[in-house]
């Protein structure tokens, strides 16, 4: 709206109301939004990470961070809290944004972007599998350096997962980011998310 009360018009002579009335969202492909959450806790013996075993396709039986698709009426933060509670029963944890993951092809179901979060369990929450998670368990995390690379071993009983990565620093904040990530036994690009979350938690 101009000072004289007239409405602003774009180069096609349309007001905002007229533009929105004829706008077609399907003209531009839209990604699905998901949230993924890395929850760590420390006990007397070291650090643990909460993972869920997927109960459906894709990546059936693989281990993953808790998470899922956002609903149209919720923020990514609300989605993260809801999915964490639905899949693991964990509630009341403070979730901190980690970063956005948008590598093409990261989800075989289609164009999916994930907003990842980190949480530290200082309350000793009790977890149980729910929703589409077959199991929800704490994995022991053992870290070691192998030359210029970091190696994480995640273990729970007979299940042993590995995440290997290099590191680089962001140009402004100086925070560490994982590079050239390799992982086995983990769904999607969750090895990348876990590596970045580990660097954030260790550098806090």
Buried (B, 14 or more C-beta within 10 A) or exposed (E): EEEEEEEEEEEEEBBEEBEEEEEEEEEEEEEEBBBBBBBBBEEEEEBBBBBBBBBEEEBEEBBBBBBBEBEEEBEBBBBBBBBBBBBBBBEEBEBBEBBEBEEEEBBEEEEBBBBBBBBBBEEEBEBEBBBEBEBBBBBBBEEEEEEEBBBBBBBBEEBEBBBBBBBEEEEEEEEBBBEEBBBEBBBBBBBBBBBBBBBBBEEE
